[in-house]
Amino acid sequence: MVKVLNSYIDTDVIIRLLTGDDEQKRKDAKALFERVEQGDLILYAPDTVIADAVFVLSSPNLYDLPRSQIRDLLQILLHYPNFKVENKQAVIKALDLYADKNIDFGDAMLAVLTLETPEKIIYSYDHDFDKISGIKRKEP
């Protein structure tokens, strides 16, 4: 019986995989995720790794990718069962809000988590939350 390895992944590996800006690192990252896909490896990441990836991929000084492309690229990885991301379903929904409502990814995460509460109330001065149906934004 082959032992399945459990490991964490850093944002830079995801960036190399998705951008291909370093061909050898892209190949290595692709091989890593093929192991994840085959079930030989379980990769873990806090949701901050995805937030960092969104930041780097969207940065005008780095890759400047459109929001919808960032969502699509990251959601492919998030659908791998052996890629264990903290708050995975919230992250997937937040990527949709990020792309569709033109709000920061951090705000999108807060919105998704707020919508999961019975009250659906968020205390904020940020009017971007007013774009999200169902959220009741209040100022302190």
PyMOL commands that set and color helices and strands:
alter all, ss='L'
color gray80, all
select helices_A, chain A and resi 11-19+23-38+47-58+67-78+88-101+105-115+127-131
alter helices_A, ss='H'
color red, helices_A
select strands_A, chain A and resi 5-8+41-45+83-85+121-123+136-138
alter strands_A, ss='S'
color yellow, strands_A
deselect
rebuild
show_as cartoon
